[in-house]
């Protein structure tokens, strides 16, 4: 999974919020036409993505069209059951970090169910995955999303409104979990499946002899 570069005002390159491609951006000032006078430079600017040739509009250093979402799009292998919550959280995170965190907590609950757990108690599900050999960095990512998401539902020691970057980081964590638990095993399985039948049978025979 490649690094995500969120849109930033006057930045030369970033991931376009409209097409998702890391692309060069050209910037233009917007002017107000005044009858019988020279046009007046406004506080609005626009960037043109040189990949999709579509524009986003900014007021000062804040993207306003489309609504600002300085977070990565959903992972290409995100389960269908999780997409709605992820995209809704992405749409509102700039306006309400707490609401976005609460939505991603629900997304996480659905995700652990996709990983074979019950999906009723996230803490217990993470514990079950740990017993099954979950790598510590994935456990930490899961617990990070769980704890921060809980603060979105029930305010606690983490103040999301004053620290929106914490909510922004949840999107990266969700995608990291999907990459490790879903995408990487799928890629390995796809490559393994193209091995010659004889080689696959030999591996199966070897493993039977070792059990």
N, C-alpha and C positions, 0 to 999 in steps of 0.2 A: 504494500500500500504506500503510494508516494505521499510526500509531505504536502499539506494543504497551505496555500498562501492566500489568506482572506483579502477581500478588497480593502484598499486603503486610499484615502484621498491623495491624488496627485502621484500615486505610485506608478512606475512605468510598466510593471508586469504584475499580474496576480491571477488567481482563478476567477474567471468570469462567473458572476452570480447567475447569469442567464443560461449559458451553455456548459458551464462546469470545466471549461478548458483553461489551462494555464497559458495565458496569451498576453501579447503586448497591448497596451491601452493608450489611446491618444486622447488628450484632454482639451476641452474647449470651454471658454467663458461664455456665459449667457448674458445677453444685453436686453434692456427694456427700451422699447421704441417709444419715444416721446414726440408728439406732433410738433412740427416746426422747430425741433431742436435736435441736437446730436443724441444718439442713443446713449443710455446710461448703463454702465457695467453693474450687474447685479451680484448678489452673493451666491447665485446659483451657478453650478458648473455641470458638465456632463463628461462621461468617458465613453469612448467608442471602442468596443472589443474588436480587434482586427481578425478574430477567428469567425465569430458569428455575425459581425457587422451590426450589432444592436447596441443601443445606448442605455446607460443608467444615469440617473440624475441625482445631484447632491446639493444640499444646502449647507454651506460652510464645509465642515469635514465629515458630515453625516449623510449617508446614502438614504434617500427618501423614496425613490422609485427605481426598482421595486423596494419593498420594505427591507431595511438593513438586516442582513443575516451574516455576521462575520464568523461563520462556523462552516465546517465541511459538509458537503452533501452526504446522504446516506451511502454506506458501503454498497458496492454493486451486488454483494451477496447477502444483504440484509434480508431476513425472513419477511415474507409478505405480511405476516401478522404484526410486525413491528413498524412498518413503513409509515402508517398514518400518524402515530404518535411522534415519530422522529421528525417528520416534515412539519407537523403542526408546531412542535417545539422550536424548530428552526425558524419558522415564520414569526414567532412572537418573542424570541429570546431577547431581542434588543429592547423591546418595550416592557417585558416582564420576565426577568431572570428566574424569579421564584416559580412562576407558572410553567416556564419551560423545564425547570428541574423536576417539577412534579410530573409532567408528561413523560420525561425521560425515565423517571422511576417506574412508571407503568410500562414503558418500552422495555426496560430491563427485566421486569417481571415476566413479560411475554418471551423475552430472549432466553432466560434460564429454562423456561418450559421447552423451548425449541432445542435446548441442549440436553433434554431428557429428564428434567426435574419436574416436580409437581406444579410449580408456578403459583403456589399459594402464600408461602412465606419465603421471601427472598433470602433472608439470613440463613434459614435452615437449608435452602437449596444450595447456597454457596458452600456451606459446611459439607453437604453431601458430595459436591463436586471435588472439594479438597480431599475427601476420603478416597475418591476415585483417582487421585493423582494429579489434580489440577496444578499447573505451574504457579509458583508464588506470585509472579508478576501479573498473571491473569486474575488470581484471587484478589490482589490489591486493587486492580482496576475495577473488579466487580464490587468490592466493598466501598471503594471511593464513590462509585455511582450510587450505591445503596444509601450511604450516609448523607451525601449531598442531596440526593433526591428526597430523602426523609425530611431534610430541612426545608425543602420546597413545600412539602405538605404540612409539616408541623415545625414552625420556626424554632431553632435551637441555638447552638453556639456559633454556627456559621451564618453570617449575614450576607445573603445573596444579593440583596438590593444594592448594598454599598460596594460589593465585590462581584460584579457581573462576570468577570473573567473566570470565576469558579464554575458558573453555569456553562460558559462557552466551552470549557475544557471537557465537560461531560460528553459532548458530541465526539470528540477525539477518542475518548475512552471507550464509548460504545462501539465505534468503528474498529478500535484495536482488538476488542474482545471478539468481534465477528471475524476479523482477519485471522486471529490465532485459532479460534475454535471451529470455524466453518470453512474459511477460504483455503487455508494452508492444507488441512487434511484432504479437501476436495482436489486440490492440485496434485498432491502426492498420489491419491487414488487414481486419478485420470492417467498420470504417467505410468503408474505401476500396471494398469490394465492393458497397456500396449506391449508388455513383455511377451515373448513367445510362449505358447502354451506349455511347451516342454519345461521351460524355466520355471513357470508358475507351479507346475506339478512337482518339480524338484524341491521348491521351497516348502510346499505343503507337506511333502514327505519328510523333509528335514525337521519341520516343526512338530509333526506328529511323533517322531522318534524322540524328541526332547521333552515331551510331556509325560 
